[in-house]
Amino acid sequence: MYSYTIKRPLCFCVFCFAAGIVLGRILPVSWKYIFVFSYLNILIFSFWRNCIVRTGLLMILLVSAGILAWKYHWTLPSCHIKHCKNIIVGKVYEFRGWVSSLPQIKEDKTIFLFELSEVSSRHIKYKTKGRIKVFLKDRKQVSYGQELILEGKLRYLYFFRRQSRESKNEIFLSVDIPSALLIKPTGLIKGNWLLRQGFLIRNYLAEIFKQNLSSLSADIASAMVLGIRYNLPRGILYKMAHLGTVHVLVVSGFHVGIVYAVVSIFFKLVRLTKNTRMICCLISLWIYFFITGGSTPTLRATIMASTYHCAYWLRRQADSYQTLALAALIILMIRPLELFEIGFQLSFASVLGILLFYPRLNSLFHLREIKYKFIKKFFSAFFISLSAWLGTCGIIVYNFGYLPLRAIVVSPLVVVLAALITVSNMCLLAANFVSPCLVKGCVPVIELLINFFVKVHLFFS
């Protein structure tokens, strides 16, 4: 009965669940009391028949589920390294575990997260859990999932004050390991198999960019197509952040849409049926999701695309707000801490802004009545950029303390350039498997586009 009183039930669910996560962060209540309260709420909900009362009970149940999700991620196991009181900062220990993130090389240092299984000194061994952040003093060939035995000194022990970083798997210790100390691979491989294969493909594709493009072009291409941003010069990142266009370097729904369009055109050219083409496109999107490291914006866009396809196969009309809410609900159920992450907020706020403001701007300025396609597409891109800006400006001002007004004007041009760069780089990757002559034809175009892209940012910043 209650479903008839709620116009968009998934939007209602995600709002209540998110409210529960916020309350779970604030309220100092044990998860046991929340669980008992939720159980009683389910019993009452099962026997009560009044529509309004059941809607209220459902809202309370969803809020309780959000509180439980937060409390679960906040509760640390008894064997967590935080509870090991005998571990002393400044003392050398031997750490056994596996690499749980993609290693990054910054200023001749190899940095990665290390999932612990054992910490030992000369006479004592501790079976433990948790993550440490490892700094190797030189460049090392370390890969995701590789099990290692590291010997190093705990330089300092810290816990992030930001609640979004505090979970049972992400309370960090910092370990500084000089190159003279022990680093022993055990030969075992752990971690998510799909992510591991995705990272291998990602590194292979990044090498193709490095072999064929200049250093700056290869770094920008790797950031736009593969999500590898740590090699980018700080000056470029600063200018893009100041101009409000750094989002084009983050693999997001924009890039997922380009990949989907390119793959769809390819499968259309090979004359696949529509259903087969849609299945192949969905598989390609999920492969791209794992190659780019499984970021939140990519997951959001991939879930939304999958929902639209499922609606088509079920012969239902997909609602954009419902689809966006479903993506948010799935992500928050897996990782409720994402609610307080700036990337999650900007990703969903920008899409919500486009859904809310773009149709209204379109009808206000009578965009459909414009006869010239070029002018129509220009204003369409401008209104989409303005809608996304309106959706995110509040979050940007709150977190960064400034309002990037120039982004309204510059974003349409930057987005078009980013789309051309992304498509041309994908053509380069495809040409690498076909013919070296095709690669030589793609390289000058990519270099020209990236140089123009950089000069636009230098001019407007």
N, C-alpha and C positions, 0 to 999 in steps of 0.2 A: 504493500500500500504506500509506503513512504517514497518509493521511487517516482510516483506520479507527482509528488509535491516538489521535486528537485529537478530543475530544468537541465542542468549539467552535473550529473552525480559525481563524475570523476574530479571536476573542479572543486566540488564540495569536499570530497574525500582528501584531496591533496592539501586544501586549505586547513582542514582540521588536523591532519597528520603533521603538517608543518607547525601549527600552533602547539601541538603536543611536544614537538622537539624543542621549541623555545621554552615551554614550561618545564620540560625535563632539565634544561640547562639552568633554570632559575631555582626550582624547588628542591630543597635538600631532603627528599623523601626516598626511602628505600624502595627498590623495585619490587620487593615482596608485597608491600602494601598496595602498590599499583596493580599488581597481578591479581590479588584477591579482589580488589575493587572491580577490575575488568571482568573477572569471572562472574561476580554477582550481577554486573550490568548485562552480561550475555543471558543469564537466567531470566532476568526481568524482561529483556527484549524478546525472548522466545515466547513468553506467555501473554505479553501485553498486546492488544489489538488496535489501540487507538493510533491513528496515523501520525498525528502531531507529536504524541509522546514517543513513539518509536523513532521518529526523526531526531528528536532530542537525545534519546538514548544512543542512537547510532553516532551522533556527533561526539558524545562523551566517550564512546568506545574508541572512535578514531583518534581522539586526543590522547586517550590512555595508551593506545598503540604507539603513538609518537613518543610519549614519555618513556615507555618501555624500550623502544628502539634506542633512544639516547642513553638510558641507564645501562643497557646491555653493552654498548660500545664504550661506555665510560668505565665499566667494571673491569679491573685488571685481574688476571689469574694469579693464584698464590705463588706460582713459580716465576712471575715476571721479574725482570732484572731490577725494577724499582724497589722490590721487596727484599733484595739481597743486601742486607746491612753490612756484610763482611767485605763487600767490594769497595775499595778505597781509591779515590781520585788521585792520580799521580803515580800509581803503581802499575808495573808491567803485568799484563795478563795475556793468556792465550785464548782466543775467541774462535769457536767453531760454529759454522752456519753457512748460509748461502746468500748470494747477491740477489736482492729483491727489487732492484731498480735498474734502469739502463744507466751504465756508468757514464759520467760526464768528465771531460778533460778541460780544466780551466787553469791557465797560468802554470802549465807543467805539473798540475796536480790531478790525480784521478780520484773522483768523488763518487761514492755510491752508498746506498742503504744496504745494511747487512742484517738479515734475519737470524737471530741467535738461536742456537740449540744447546750450547755448552760454553761455560766460562771456567777457566782453570788457572791456578797458579802452580807453584812448585809442589805443594802437598795436598791441595784441596781442589775438587771439581764440583761445579754447580750446574745442575740441569736447569736451564732457564729459558725464558721466552722474551720477546721484545725486539726492537730494532736499534741498531747503532748506526751513526753516520760516520763513515770511514773516509779519512783523507790520506791518500798515498802520496808521498813526496815526489814521485816521478810518474811518467806515463807507463801504465801497465796494461797488458792485454787481459782484461777481465770482462766476462760476459754475464748477462742475466741468467740466473738459475744455477750458476757454477758454485759448487760447494767448496769452501776454502777453510783453512786454519790460519788465522792471523795472529801475530804476536805484536802487541803495541801497548802504548801507555794511554790511560784515560786522562786527557788534558783537563777537561772540565766536565762536570755533570750539570745538565740543564734540562728544564722541562718548559715547553712553550707555554706562555701565558694565554695565548689565544685559545679559546675553548675548541675552535674548529680543528686544531691540530692534536687534541688530546684524546686518543683512543687507545684501546688495548694493544694495538699493533704499531702505534706511531708515537710513543713517548721515547725520545731519542737520548742516547748518550753520544758524546763526540769522542772519536778515537783518532789520534794523530799517529800515523805509522811511518817512521823514517824508512828509507829504502834499504838501510842496512839490516833491519829486523826481518823476521821470518814471515814469508808468505808461501804457504804450501797448498796447492790444489789437491783435493782428495780423489778426483776423477769422477765423482758423482754429480748428477745433474738433477736439480729440483725446480720447483716453481710451476707456473701455469704453462702447459705445453703450447697452447695457442699463442700466448704472449711471447714465448721463447722463439717460436717460428716466425712470428711477426717481427720481432726485433732483428732476427737474422736477415730477413728480407729487407728490412729498413736499412740496415748497415750496408747491404749489398747495393741497394739503389742509391744511397748517399755516395758510395764510392764511384758510381757512374757519373754523378754530377761533378765530383772532384776531378775525375780524369778528363772531362770534356769542357768544363767551364772555368773561368777565372775564379780566384779565391772568394771574392765578395759575391759574385753571381752564384757560385755553388752554395755558399752559406744561405743566401736568400732563397734559393730554389729548395734547399733541404728544409728550411723553416716553413715555407708555404705548402709544399707538397707532402712532406714527411713529418713535420712537427718538431724538427731538431733545431732548437733556437739557441743553444748554449754557445755556438760558435760565432754568432752574430756580433759585430762590433758594437760596443756600448754606445758610441756616438749615434749610430743609426737607430738603435732602440730608443734612445732618449728623445731624438727628434720626432720619431713616430709617436711615442707616448705623449709628448707635448702637443702634437698636432691632433691627437685623438684617432689615429689610424693604425695603431699597433695590432688591432684585432685581425687584420688581414694576414699577419704572421702566425696567428694561432689557428691550427687546424680545427675548423668548426663546421657548422651547418652549411656555410657558404661553400667551403671546399667539398663537402660531401655532395652538395647539389651539383657542382661541376663534374665530379667523378661520376655521379649518376647519369648526367646528361651525355658525357663522352662514352661511357659504357653502353648506354641505351642506343646511341647512334651506331656504335660498332655492331651490336647484336641485331640492329635493324638492317644494316647493310648485308649481313650474312643470312638474312631472310629467315629469322626464327619467328615462330608464332608468338602472339602477344603474351600468353601465359608463360611460355618458356622464357621469353625475353625478360619478363618481370621477375621470375625466379632467379635467373642468372644475374640480374641487376642487384637483387637483394643479397645474394651470396657475395657479389663483388663488394658491396657496401660493408658487410660484416668483415670481410678480409681486410679492407682498408681500415676499418676500426681497429683491428688488432695490429696492423702494420704501424699505425700512428701512435700506438701506446695506450689506447683505450681511454682517451681524455673525456671529460664530462660533456663538452659541446658536441663532440663526435658521437658519443653515445646517445645524446638527446636527439640529434638529427637522424641517426640510424633507427632508433625506436619509432620516431614519427613516420619515417618512410615505410618501415615494416607495418605500422598500423594502417597507413593508407592502402597498402597493398592487400592486407587482410580484409579491409572493408570492401575493396573492389571484388575480391574473390567471394566474399559473403553477400555481395550485392547490396551493400549498405552504403549510405552517404556518410563519409567521414567528416566529423566536426573538428575544425582546427584547434579550438579551445580544449576540447576533450582529448585530442591527440597530444597536445602540449602537456596537459595535466597528467596523462598516463605516463609520459616520459619522465616528468618530475617525480611522480609517485614511485616508479620503479627505481630511480636513482636514489631517492631518499630512503627507501626500504633497504637497499643494499648498503648505502653509506649515508646515514642521517647527518653526519658532520658536514656534508657538502652544502647544507643550507646556509652555513656561515662563511662559505668560500666566495670570494669576489668573482671568480670565474663562473661559478654556477649562477650567481645572481645576475651577472651581465648577460650570460647566454640566454637565460629564460626571459629576462626583462626586455632584451632587444627583440626577440620573437614576439613577445606579448605586445610590445609597442607597435610593431608592424601590423599585427592582427587588429589592434584597436584603432590606430590612427590612419593607416594607409587607405582603407576604404572610404573613410570620411574625407580625407584630403582629395582623394580621387573624385568623389562626387561633388565636393565643394568647388573645385576648379574645372569641372566638366572635362576631365582628361580624355574620356572616350570620344568626345566630339572633335578632337584634334585630328586633322586628316593626314598630316605629314608624319610618317613613321619615326623618322629620326628625332624630331622634336618631341613626339609622344613618348619615345623610349627614354629620352634625356630627362623629361620631367617625371617619368615613372621612377627612374633610378634616384632622382633627387628626393622624391616624396618617400621612397623606401628608406633612404638614408636619414631623412628628417624624422621619420616615424621611429626608427631604431634609436636615434639620438634622444628623442623625447622619452622613450622608454627607459633609457639608461642614465640620463643626465643627473637624476637625483642620487643614484648610487655613486656616480663618479664624483659629484661634489662632496658627498659625505665621506668617501674614502680617500680622495686625493686633494680635496680642497680647492679645486679650480674647475671651470666650465669651458671645455674646448669648443668655442663657437665656430672656429675655422673649419672644424670637422664637417659641419653641415654642407659647406661649399666644396671642400676638397674631397670628401668621401666618395661621391659618385665617380670622379675621375680615377681615384685610387682603386676603387672596387673594380672598375673596368680594366685597369692595368693589371691588377692582381689576377683577375679571371684570365686575361690573355697570357700572363706569365705561367699560371698554373696549367692551362691547356697546352701551351708550347712545351713545358717541361714534361708533361705526360707524353707528348709526341716524341720527345727526345728519348724517354725511357723505352717506348715501344720501338723506335727506330734502332735502338742499340741491339735489339734482338733480331732485327731484320737485315740491315745493311749499314756499313760504316759511311757510305755516301749520304744516306739519309741523315745520319747524325751530323755530318759536316754542314748540311743544309739547315738544320735546326739551330745550331750553335749561334750563328750571327744574329738571328732573329731574337733569341733569348737574351743575348748580351745587350742588344739595342733596347729591348723592353725594360730590362732591369736597370740599365743606366738612366733611362728616362724616368723610371720609377724613383730612383734615388735623387735625381735632380729636382723632381717635383717636390719632394720632402725638404730638400735643402732650400729651395726657393720660398716655399710658404712658411717654413719655420724661422 
